[in-house]
Amino acid sequence: MNRPIPARELPCEARARIADNVFLLRKHAGYSQEDLSKLAMVSVDRIGKIENGRVTGKFDTYVRLAGSLSVRVHDLLAGVTWTPASIELEVDAVYEVEFDVEGR
């Protein structure tokens, strides 16, 4: 039986980079957290947590933040990189699959 793959957090460095980007872009736009909250329809608490690097937002949150700041989502994620790690899946299969390929 397949086991679910646990969700993985972004490394602290990535959350910190996103936090800095959101904070700096918000300040550059001249918005308070409250102003951005109203424009993006994202709670002030969530914006504060993203800017402090305590949480990451969902993709739609970044789309709304970027649109409200008149920047691209790419700008919010600038400097964030990810190197895939290997994922091991445990599969308990007790059956065989055979393919009948015509012409062979």
Buried (B, 14 or more C-beta within 10 A) or exposed (E): EEEEEEEEEBEEEBBBBBBBBBBEBBEEBEBEBEBBBEBBEBEBEBBBBBBEBEBBBEEEBBBBBBEBBEBEBEBBBBEBEEEEEEEEEEEEEEEEEEEEEEEE
